[in-house]
Amino acid sequence: MIQRILVTGGAGFLGSHLCERLVNAGHDVICLDNFFTSQKTNVAHLLGSSNFELLRHDVTLPIFLEVDQIYNLACPAAPGHYQYNPIKTIKTSVMGSINLLGMAKRCGARILQASTSEVYGDPEVHPQVESYRGSVNPIGIRACYDEGKRVAETLFMDYHRSNGVDIRIVRIFNTYGPRMHPFDGRVVSNFIRQALSDEQITIYGDGSQTRSFCFRDDLVDAMIAMMGCEGDFVGPVNIGNPVEFTIRELAETVIELSGSKSDLVYQPLPSDDPTRRRPDISLAKSKLGWEPKVMLRDGLQRTIDWFQSIEMADYRPPTPNYG
Ligand SMILES: NC(=O)c1ccc[n+]([C@@H]2O[C@H](COP(=O)([O-])OP(=O)(O)OC[C@H]3O[C@@H](n4cnc5c(N)ncnc54)[C@H](O)[C@@H]3O)[C@@H](O)[C@H]2O)c1
């Protein structure tokens, strides 16, 4: 059935792909964004579609819209972006959730929260299961993001329990792909940018820390499956790729696939950087019948091809904190 769907943060890396998928499926899509970490070019190709609408708005402020579904993705996601104005970051998660949950309650809309593996902090449990409550430093420099997302989950559950709001929560692990911001300072974009210009590739720590990387198409499939999931399953559910790679392996693969002449250089690990992160996706498999399909090498190749196709000068670093 055709739905009226609001996507907050809809001009961002994941949001723009989600909008594209929903528009192509014939839904009536409102993309809402304040363009803090994104650009209109991400959704410019959708502007001609009669079932797509673009709104400049900040989720920390109330807004009244009539919709059937809400995907709440608005929040800077890269450390260099969310640490730039940490108070604004936590306001975005907390006040944004309150405003959108209020809208969902008023409209009777189903609302999905894009939560994060960061709710697990620096985990003592591997791989991370949804029942693990996490190990977050509440006064560290990542707390504005991690704790903001944790409070957002709390708000979602309380609106669900107290007001019967139809919620869904997905916990997203590291996701990469075309249209990720080239200056987001995250490991995949840093490595590709450095490799393509034959600059030295910076590894923080000794490179033995592991991450799992999910390609954006797999992630968008899972978000849509979770939104469409009927019954009383509201999550949280982990969404990510469980295959673990060391940061050094990632760098070496990027160098190989891009044919780069870059060398590796090592710098100290930033504060509170988790040493391991890997999702247990058994719940997503059993409840949504979902698992990732795209292998790291294929996803990286598509991402490298996209980086080669863009004009880097068209992209503005949203904050000075990239590198
Ligand atoms: N990409 C990942 O690996 C990852 C991992 C975990 C969670 N997530 C979550 O998924 C969502 C999307 O992430 P992304 O990687 O696409 O990041 P992104 O930075 O590309 O997208 C976030 C979007 O939200 C917008 N935004 C920020 N603050 C806003 C505000 N106050 N009002 C309105 N719009 C605002 C930004 O301009 C941007 O378009 C985020 O909520 C993020 O926390 C992403």
The ligand as a Gaussian input file, in Angstrom:
#p B3LYP/6-31G(d) Opt

LIG

0 1
 N       26.524000       5.300000       8.674000
 C       26.708000       4.566000       9.750000
 O       27.663000       3.790000       9.808000
 C       25.760000       4.648000      10.924000
 C       25.995000       3.804000      12.021000
 C       25.133000       3.874000      13.105000
 C       24.057000       4.726000      13.096000
 N       23.846000       5.526000      12.031000
 C       22.717000       6.464000      12.097000
 O       22.042000       6.541000      10.862000
 C       21.603000       7.889000      10.646000
 C       22.110000       8.385000       9.299000
 O       23.534000       8.344000       9.301000
 P       24.416000       8.705000       8.010000
 O       25.602000       7.843000       8.032000
 O       23.546000       8.749000       6.822000
 O       24.921000      10.156000       8.411000
 P       24.766000      11.559000       7.670000
 O       25.522000      12.557000       8.499000
 O       25.106000      11.435000       6.235000
 O       23.208000      11.826000       7.761000
 C       22.589000      12.483000       8.834000
 C       21.646000      13.501000       8.255000
 O       20.953000      14.163000       9.330000
 C       20.948000      15.567000       9.075000
 N       20.808000      16.252000      10.368000
 C       21.713000      16.340000      11.379000
 N       21.210000      17.040000      12.397000
 C       19.939000      17.414000      12.026000
 C       18.915000      18.169000      12.651000
 N       19.089000      18.693000      13.883000
 N       17.755000      18.365000      11.977000
 C       17.576000      17.856000      10.732000
 N       18.525000      17.136000      10.082000
 C       19.692000      16.908000      10.727000
 C       22.283000      15.819000       8.386000
 O       22.312000      17.036000       7.670000
 C       22.380000      14.598000       7.477000
 O       21.718000      14.809000       6.246000
 C       22.108000       8.726000      11.820000
 O       21.076000       8.877000      12.760000
 C       23.205000       7.874000      12.403000
 O       23.359000       8.087000      13.783000
 C       24.671000       5.530000      10.944000

